[in-house]
Amino acid sequence: ALGFMGNMVQSNSISTAFSQVFTSRNISIPPFTVGLFLAVVSLFVFIGGTNRLAAVVEKLVPFMALVYIAGSLIVILCNITRLPSAVAQIFLGAFNPSAVLGGAAGVTVKEAIRYGVARGLFSNEAGMGSAAITAAAATTDNPVRQGYINMTGTFWDTIVVCTITGLAIASSGVLGTTNAAGELLTGSDVTIAAFETVLGSAGGWLVTIGIALFAFSTILGWEYHGEKAFEYMFGTHKYNMVYRIIFSLVVYIGCTQTLSLVWNFSDIANALMAIPNLICMLLLSGEIAKDVKEFQPEIKK
């Protein structure tokens, strides 16, 4: 899931975002060009430049996150009069009785819930067991403390960033619009269009650069997750280079495939990862509750 599926979505998002911005300026950049560049840079980092690039990403991503949130809030504030109708549109789109009856069109409550769960899982990795691989590498005096720290990531990622992104898109009025080819705007394209309604071309670049940084840092993180699993399966780190090369090739493939294809692959892989992990979490829930209870005096201090 982490080594050969999720990274395709990230590279595809980067490719789509750059294509959208350059196409609007009558500049054509083939997806394979972006894919080749990403694959080469990724492999360079995996081979030996991780510490250097990680140091740069560590500083850039938090800054970019703040800039992105600020940009989203500006879009929402500039469309503040549309905000109530935007919120209503979100809920009506998911729960409108007429939409439920029109199951043939695919706009049903079941689909809304399925996509919400699938995208939520993809966004914050809650319950999939993948984020725990990074958490396990942290230096901490208590695993429960690290658990509390990791929980904040789900809040900021999904409740804050994803919510303001959704409100920015809905309030901007770009939902349901099409591109020059008559295709419905989806994925990063619709976010870029929303930002451009208020911030112009600068909004498009803000989203594009933000996606590139967020997605690339995620690719780095997932490579680490997958490599640790790969290393565990083979009982040695001798074959890690094979994994890194294949991983980089998959990054390239992701740029050259359609959005729907890479998302479908990713959703299936995430489900195969989440189901056994969630079962194990239920079986371990008693142990977790015991550890959390024992840690409460530390919180009170």
RODREN-970987 format. One record per atom (N, C-alpha, C): residue in one letter; x, y, z. Coordinates in steps of 0.05 Angstrom, whole numbers, plus 32768, in hexadecimal, padded with zeros to 4 digits. Example, Ala and Ser with C-alpha at 12.3 -4.5 7.8 and 13.67 -1.06 7.14 Angstrom:
BEGIN
A81087F8E809C;A80F67FA6809C;A81087FBE809C;S81017FD3808E;S81117FEB808F;S81028001809D;
END
This chain:
BEGIN
A80117FE88000;A800080008000;A801180198000;L8026801A8011;L803680328014;L804C80337FFE;G8056801C7FF6;G806C801C7FE3;G8064801D7FC6;F804C80137FC0;F804580117FA3;F8029801B7F9C;M801B80287FAF;M800080327FA9;M7FFD80507FB0;G800180567FCA;G7FFD80717FD4;G800F80857FC7;N8028807D7FC2;N803B80907FB6;N803380987F99;M802380867F8C;M8019808D7F71;M800680A47F72;V7FF580A57F87;V7FE280BB7F8A;V7FF180D57F8F;Q800680D47F9F;Q801580ED7FA5;Q802380F87F8C;S803080E67F7D;S803E80EF7F65;S802A80F97F50;N801380EB7F4E;N7FFE80F37F3B;N7FF3810F7F42;S7FF081147F5C;S7FE6812F7F65;S7FFA81457F5D;I8013813F7F60;I802881537F59;I802781587F3B;S802681437F2B;S802581457F0E;S800C81547F05;T7FF5814E7F10;T7FDC815A7F08;T7FDC81787F0F;A7FE6817F7F27;A7FE7819B7F2F;A7FF981AC7F1D;F801081A27F16;F802281B17F04;F801681B37EE8;S800A819D7EDF;S7FFD819D7EC5;S7FE781B27EC3;Q7FD781B47ED9;Q7FC181C77ED9;Q7FCB81E47ED8;V7FDF81EA7EE8;V7FEA82057EE9;V7FF7820D7ECF;F800781FB7EC4;F801582027EAB;F800282027E93;T7FEE81F17E93;T7FDB81F17E7D;T7FCB820B7E7B;S7FC482167E93;S7FB6822F7E94;S7FC782467E89;R7FE182417E86;R7FF382557E7A;R7FFD824D7E5F;N7FEE823A7E53;N7FF482307E38;N801082247E36;I801882177E4B;I803282097E4C;I802C81EC7E51;S803681DA7E40;S803081BE7E43;S804881AF7E4F;I804381A17E65;I805781917E72;I804D81747E73;P805981627E64;P805081467E64;P805281397E80;P803F81297E88;P8040811D7EA3;P8059810C7EA7;F806380FF7E91;F807B80EE7E95;F809480FF7E9C;T809481187E94;T80AB812A7E9B;T80AB812F7EB9;V809481357EC5;V809281397EE2;V8098811F7EF0;G808E81097EE5;G809280EF7EF1;G80B080E77EF2;L80BE80EC7EDC;L80DA80E67EDA;L80EA80F67EEE;F80E381107EF0;F80F181227F03;F80ED81187F20;L80D481127F27;L80CD81097F42;L80DB80EF7F48;A80DB80DD7F35;A80E880C27F39;A810680C57F3F;V811380D67F2F;V813080DA7F32;V813680E77F4D;V812780FD7F53;V812C810B7F6D;V812780F87F84;S811180E97F82;S810A80D67F98;S812080C17F9C;L812A80B67F86;L813F80A27F88;L815980AE7F94;F815F80C77F8B;F817780D47F96;F817580D77FB4;V815D80DF7FBE;V815980E27FDB;V815B80C77FE9;F814F80B27FDE;F814F80987FEA;F816B808C7FEB;I817B80927FD7;I819680867FD6;I81A980927FEB;G81A680AC7FF0;G81B880B78004;G81B380D4800C;G81A080E17FFF;G819C80FD8006;G818681038019;T817C80EE8027;T816580F18038;T81688106804E;N817E8105805C;N818281188072;N818281358069;R818F813A8052;R819181558048;R81768160803F;L8168814F802F;L814E81588025;L81398159803B;A813B8146804D;A812881458064;A812A815F8074;A814281698077;A814681818086;A813881998078;V81398199805E;V812C81AE804E;V810E81AC8050;V81048193804C;V80E7818E804D;V80DC81948069;E80EB818E807D;E80E381938099;E80DD81B0809E;K80EC81C28090;K80E881DE8094;K80D381E98081;L80D381DF8068;L80C081E98054;L80A381E28058;V809E81C98060;V808381BF8061;V807281CD8077;P807C81D1808F;P806C81E180A3;P806681FD8099;F807A820A808D;F807682258082;F80618224806C;M80638210805A;M8050820E8044;M80348208804E;A803281F98063;A801881F2806F;A800B820C8079;L801A821D8086;L800F82368090;L80068248807A;V801782498064;V8010825A804D;V7FF6824F8040;Y7FF58235803D;Y7FDD82288031;Y7FC4822E8041;I7FC6822B805B;I7FAF8230806D;I7FA6824D806A;A7FBA825F806A;A7FB4827C8067;A7FA68281804C;G7FB082758037;G7FA48278801C;G7F87826E801C;S7F8382578029;S7F68824B802A;S7F55825E8039;L7F5E8269804F;L7F4D827B805F;L7F478295804F;I7F5A829E803F;I7F5582B6802F;I7F3F82B0801A;V7F418299800E;V7F2C82917FFA;V7F1182908008;I7F108284801F;I7EF68281802E;I7EEC829D8036;L7EFD82AE8040;L7EF582C98049;L7EEB82DA8032;C7EF882D7801B;C7EEF82E68003;C7ED582DC7FF8;N7ECD82C48000;N7EB482B87FF7;N7EA282B3800F;I7EA582C48024;I7E9782BF803D;I7E7982BF803A;T7E6F82CE8028;T7E5282CF8024;T7E4782B58018;R7E5882A6800A;R7E50828D7FFF;R7E5582758012;L7E62827A8029;L7E698265803B;L7E5182558045;P7E3B8262804E;P7E2482528057;P7E19823F8041;S7E1782498029;S7E0D82398013;S7E218223800C;A7E3B82298010;A7E508215800A;A7E4E81FD801E;V7E4A82048037;V7E4681EF804B;V7E2D81DE8045;A7E1881ED803E;A7DFF81DF8037;A7E0381CD801F;Q7E1281D6800B;Q7E1881C77FF3;Q7E2781AD7FFA;I7E3981AE800D;I7E4981968015;I7E3681828021;F7E25818A8033;F7E1381778041;F7DFD816D802E;L7DF2817F801D;L7DDD8177800B;L7DE881637FF6;G7E0181687FEE;G7E0D81567FDA;G7E11813A7FE5;A7E1481378000;A7E18811D800C;A7DFE81108015;F7DEB8121801F;F7DD38116802C;F7DB9811D801F;N7DB9812B8008;N7DA081327FFB;N7D9081197FF4;P7D7781177FFD;P7D6780FF7FF7;P7D6580F97FDA;S7D63810E7FC9;S7D6181097FAC;S7D7B80FC7FA2;A7D9281047FAE;A7DAB80F87FA6;A7DAD80DB7FAE;V7DA180D57FC6;V7DA180B97FCF;V7D9180A77FBD;L7D7A80B27FB4;L7D6880A27FA2;L7D75809F7F87;G7D8680B27F7F;G7D9280B07F65;G7DAC80A17F66;G7DAA80887F70;G7DC280777F74;G7DD080717F5A;A7DC280717F44;A7DCE806B7F2A;A7DE4807F7F23;A7DE080987F2D;A7DF480AC7F28;A7E0C80AA7F3A;G7E0B80997F4D;G7E2180957F5F;G7E2480A97F76;V7E1080BC7F77;V7E1280D07F8C;V7E0080C77FA3;T7E0980B57FB4;T7DF980AA7FC9;T7E0780AF7FE4;V7DF780AB7FFA;V7E0380AE8014;V7E1980998018;K7E158081800E;K7E29806C8010;K7E4380758003;E7E4180817FEB;E7E59808A7FDD;E7E6780A17FEB;A7E5680B37FF7;A7E6180C98005;A7E7180BF801D;I7E6680AC802C;I7E7480A08043;I7E8D8091803A;R7E8B80828024;R7EA28072801B;R7EB980848013;Y7EB3809A8004;Y7EC880AC7FFB;Y7ED380BB8013;G7EC180C38026;G7ECA80D1803E;G7EDE80C1804E;V7ED780A78052;V7EE880958062;V7F0280908053;A7F00808A8039;A7F1880848028;A7F2B809C8028;R7F2180B48023;R7F3280CB8021;R7F3D80D3803D;G7F2C80CF8051;G7F3580D5806C;G7F4C80C48075;L7F4A80A9806F;L7F5F80968075;L7F78809E8066;F7F7580A4804C;F7F8C80AB803C;F7F9A80C58047;S7F8980D78050;S7F9380F18059;S7FA480EF8073;N7F9980E08087;N7FA780E080A1;N7FB280C580A9;E7FAC80B0809A;E7FB7809580A0;E7FAD808980BA;A7F98809580C6;A7F8E808C80E0;A7F84806F80DD;G7F8E805E80EE;G7F84804280EF;G7F92802F80DB;M7FA4803A80CA;M7FB0802880B6;M7FCA801C80C0;G7FD5802780D5;G7FEE801C80E0;G8008802680D4;S8005803780BF;S801D804180B1;S802B805780C0;A801B806A80CB;A8027808080D9;A8036807780F2;A802E805F80FD;A803B80548115;A8058804D8110;I805F804880F6;I807A804180F0;I808D805880F5;T8083807080ED;T8093808880F3;T8093808E8111;A807C808C811D;A807A8091813A;A808C8080814A;A808F80678141;A80A08053814F;A80BE805C814F;A80C5806C813B;A80E180758139;A80E7808E814A;A80D280998156;A80D580B28167;A80E280AB8181;T80F180BF818C;T80FC80BC81A7;T80E880C781BB;T80DE80B681CC;T80CA80BF81E0;T80CD80AF81FA;D80C480BA8210;D80C680AC8229;D80AF8099822E;N809A809C821D;N8082808B8221;N807380888206;P806C807081FE;P805E806D81E5;P8042807A81E4;V8036807D81FC;V801B808A81FD;V801E80A881F6;R803480B48200;R803980D081F9;R803C80D481DB;Q804A80C181CF;Q804E80C381B2;Q803380BF81A3;G802280AD81AF;G800780A981A4;G7FF780C281A4;Y7FF880D181BA;Y7FE980EA81BC;Y7FF480FF81A8;I800E80FF81A4;I801A81128191;I8011810B8175;N801180F1816E;N800880E98153;N7FEB80EF814E;M7FDB80EE8163;M7FBE80F38160;M7FB981108156;T7FCB8123815D;T7FC6813E8154;T7FC981418136;G7FD8812F8129;G7FDB8130810C;G7FC1812C80FE;T7FB181198108;T7F96811480FC;T7F85812D80FE;F7F86813B8115;F7F7581538118;F7F7D81698105;W7F97816F8104;W7FA0818580F2;W7F9C817F80D5;D7FA2816680CE;D7FA0815E80B2;D7F84815E80A8;T7F72814F80B6;T7F57814B80AC;T7F43816080B5;I7F43816680CF;I7F2F817980D9;I7F35819680D0;V7F4F819D80D0;V7F5681B980C9;V7F5B81BC80AB;V7F7181B080A1;V7F7981B58085;V7F6481AB8071;C7F5A81938074;C7F4681898061;C7F2C81988062;T7F2481A0807A;T7F0A81AF807C;T7F0C81CA806E;I7F2281D98074;I7F2481F48067;I7F2881F18049;T7F3481DB8040;T7F3781D78023;T7F1B81D38016;G7F0B81C28023;G7EF081BC8019;G7EDF81D58019;L7EE181E6802E;L7ED181FE802F;L7EDB8213801A;A7EF582148015;A7F0082268001;A7EF6821E7FE5;I7EF582047FE0;I7EEC81FB7FC6;I7ECE82007FC3;A7EBE81F97FD7;A7EA181FC7FD5;A7E9882197FD4;S7EA6822B7FE4;S7E9E82477FE4;S7EA782567FCB;S7EBB824B7FBD;S7EC582597FA5;S7EB382567F8D;G7EA282427F8E;G7E8F823E7F78;G7E9A822E7F61;V7EB182207F64;V7EBD82117F4E;V7EB381F47F4D;L7EA481EB7F61;L7E9A81CF7F61;L7E8881CB7F49;G7E8D81B67F3A;G7E7D81B07F23;G7E8681BD7F09;T7E9C81CD7F0A;T7EA581DB7EF2;T7EB781C87EE3;T7EBC81CE7ECA;T7ECC81BD7EB8;T7EE481CC7EAD;N7EF781BD7EA3;N7F0F81CA7E97;N7F0A81CF7E79;A7F1F81D77E6B;A7F1D81DE7E4F;A7F1481C67E3E;A7F1A81AE7E47;A7F1281967E38;A7EF6818D7E3F;G7EE9819B7E51;G7ECD81947E58;G7ECC817E7E6E;E7EE381797E7B;E7EE481657E90;E7EE081727EAB;L7ED281647EBD;L7ECC816E7ED7;L7EE681717EE7;L7EE981887EF4;L7F01818D7F04;L7F01817B7F1D;T7F16816C7F21;T7F18815A7F38;T7F34815C7F44;G7F3881507F5C;G7F53814F7F68;G7F5F816A7F6C;S7F79816D7F67;S7F8681867F6C;S7F7D819C7F59;D7F7281957F42;D7F6881A97F2F;D7F5381BB7F3B;V7F4081AF7F49;V7F2A81BF7F54;V7F3481D17F6B;T7F4881C87F7A;T7F5481D97F8F;T7F6381F07F83;I7F7281EB7F6E;I7F8082017F60;I7F6C82157F55;A7F56820C7F49;A7F42821D7F3E;A7F35822F7F53;A7F3082237F6B;A7F2482317F81;A7F3782487F8B;F7F5082437F8E;F7F6382577F97;F7F67826D7F82;E7F6682657F68;E7F6A82797F53;E7F52828D7F51;T7F3B82857F5B;T7F2482987F5A;T7F2882B07F6B;V7F3982AE7F7F;V7F3E82C57F91;V7F5B82CF7F8E;L7F6E82BC7F8D;L7F8A82C47F8D;L7F9782C57F71;G7F8782BF7F5D;G7F9282BF7F42;G7FA782A97F3D;S7FBA82AF7F2C;S7FCF829B7F25;S7FDF82947F3E;A7FE282A77F50;A7FF282A17F69;A7FE5828B7F79;G7FCA828A7F79;G7FBC82757F87;G7FC2825A7F7B;G7FC382597F60;G7FC9823F7F53;G7FE582367F5A;W7FF882487F5B;W801482417F62;W801682397F7F;L800782477F91;L800782407FAD;L7FFF82237FB2;V7FE8821B7FA5;V7FDE82007FA7;V7FF281EC7F9B;T7FFC81F27F84;T800E81E07F76;T802881DB7F85;I803581F17F8F;I804D81EE7F9F;I804781DF7FB9;G803081E67FC5;G802881D87FDE;G802481BB7FDA;I801681B37FC5;I801281977FBF;I802D81897FBA;A803E81967FAB;A8059818A7FA5;A806881847FBE;L806881977FD1;L807781947FEA;L806A817F7FFC;F804F81817FFF;F8041816E8011;F804381528006;A803E814F7FEC;A803E81357FDF;A805A81297FDF;F806F81397FD9;F808A812E7FD9;F809381257FF4;S808C81358009;S8094812E8024;S80858114802C;T806D81108022;T805E80F88028;T806B80E0801A;I807480E48001;I808280CF7FF3;I809B80C68002;L80A980D9800E;L80C180D3801E;L80B980C28036;G80A480CB8044;G809B80BD805C;G809280A18056;W8082809D8040;W807880838039;W808E80708030;E80A3807C8024;E80B9806B801C;E80C6805F8035;Y80C8806F804A;Y80D380668063;Y80C18050806F;H80A780558070;H80948041807A;H80978026806B;G809580288051;G809780108040;G80B180018043;E80C780118044;E80E280058046;E80E57FF68061;K80DA80008076;K80DB7FF38090;K80CC7FD8808F;A80B57FD88081;A80A57FC0807F;A80B47FAB806D;F80BF7FB58057;F80CF7FA58045;F80E77F988053;E80F47FA98063;E810C7FA08073;E81047F8A8087;Y80EC7F8E8093;Y80E37F7A80A7;Y80DC7F5F809A;M80CF7F618082;M80C77F498074;M80DF7F37806C;F80F47F448063;F810C7F36805A;F81217F318070;G811C7F3E8087;G812E7F3A809E;G814A7F46809A;T814D7F588086;T81677F658081;T81627F7E8072;H81767F918073;H81747FA98063;H81837FA88049;K818E7F908043;K819F7F8D802B;K81907F928011;Y81757F8D8011;Y81667F907FF8;Y81577FAA7FF6;N815C7FBC8009;N814D7FD68009;N81507FE67FF0;M81677FE47FE3;M816C7FF37FCA;M81587FEA7FB4;V81527FD17FB4;V813F7FC67FA0;V81247FD47FA4;Y811C7FD57FBE;Y81027FE27FC4;Y810280007FBC;R8118800E7FC2;R811A802A7FBC;R811880307F9E;I8124801E7F8D;I812380227F70;I8107801D7F66;I80FA80087F70;I80DE80027F68;I80CC80187F71;F80D080227F89;F80BF80377F94;F80C180507F82;S80D980577F79;S80DD806E7F68;S80D0806A7F4D;L80D080527F42;L80C3804C7F29;L80A5804F7F2C;V809A80477F42;V807D804A7F47;V807580687F49;V808780787F54;V808280957F54;V807F80A07F38;Y809080967F26;Y808E809E7F0A;Y807380947EFE;I806C807B7F03;I805480707EF8;I803B80807F01;G803B80887F1A;G802580987F25;G801F80B17F15;C803480BE7F0C;C803180D77EFC;C802480D27EE1;T802780BB7ED6;T801E80B57EBB;T800380A87EB9;Q7FF680A27ED1;Q7FDD80947ED1;Q7FC680A87ED7;T7FAD809F7ED3;T7F9680B07ED9;T7F9180B27EF7;L7F8480C87EFE;L7F7E80CC7F1B;L7F6D80B67F26;S7F5880AE7F18;S7F45809A7F22;S7F53807F7F26;L7F6680787F14;L7F74805E7F16;L7F85805D7F2F;V7F9580727F33;V7FA880717F4A;V7F9880727F65;W7F8280817F65;W7F7180827F7E;W7F6480677F83;N7F5A805A7F6F;N7F4E80407F73;N7F62802B7F7E;F7F7A802B7F72;F7F8F801A7F7C;F7F9580207F9A;S7F98803A7F9F;S7F9F80427FBA;S7F89803B7FCF;D7F70803F7FC7;D7F5A80397FDA;D7F59801B7FE1;I7F5E800A7FCD;I7F5E7FED7FD1;I7F767FE67FE4;A7F8D7FF17FDE;A7FA57FEB7FEE;A7FA17FF5800B;N7F95800C800E;N7F9180178029;N7F7E80058039;A7F697FFB802C;A7F567FE98039;A7F647FCF8042;L7F757FC58031;L7F837FAC8037;L7F977FB0804F;M7FA07FC98052;M7FB27FCF8068;M7FA27FD58081;A7F8B7FE4807F;A7F7C7FEC8096;A7F6D7FD680A4;I7F617FC48095;I7F507FAF80A1;I7F5F7F9E80B5;P7F757F9180AD;P7F837F8180C2;P7F8E7F9280D9;N7F967FAA80D3;N7FA17FBC80E8;N7F8B7FC380FC;L7F737FC980F2;L7F5D7FD18104;L7F547FB98115;I7F557FA1810A;I7F4F7F898119;I7F637F868130;C7F7C7F8A812A;C7F917F88813F;C7F8E7F9D8154;M7F857FB5814C;M7F817FCB815F;M7F6A7FC48172;L7F557FB88168;L7F3F7FAF8179;L7F487F9A818D;L7F597F878184;L7F637F738196;L7F767F7E81AB;L7F837F9481A4;L7F967FA081B7;L7F8A7FB781C7;S7F707FBD81C3;S7F637FD481CF;S7F657FD481EE;G7F647FBC81FA;G7F667FBA8217;G7F817FC28221;E7F967FBA8212;E7FB27FC28219;E7FB67FE08216;I7FAA7FEA8200;I7FAD800781FB;I7F9F80178211;A7F87800F8219;A7F78801D822E;A7F87801C8248;K7F948005824E;K7FA480038267;K7FBC80168267;D7FCA80178250;D7FE18029824E;D7FD980478250;V7FC3804E8243;V7FBA806A8244;V7FB280718260;K7FA4805F826E;K7F9C8065828A;K7FB48069829C;E7FC980598298;E7FE1805B82A8;E7FF0807582A2;F7FEC8081828B;F7FFA80998283;F7FEC80B3828D;Q7FD380B18296;Q7FC380C8829E;Q7FD180D982B3;P7FDE80CD82C7;P7FEC80DE82DB;P800180F082CF;E800E80E782B9;E802180F882AB;E80148110829F;I7FFC810C8294;I7FED81228288;I7FE58137829D;K7FDC812C82B4;K7FD4813E82CA;K7FEB814F82D4;K8003814382D4;K801B815282DD;K8020816982CA;
END
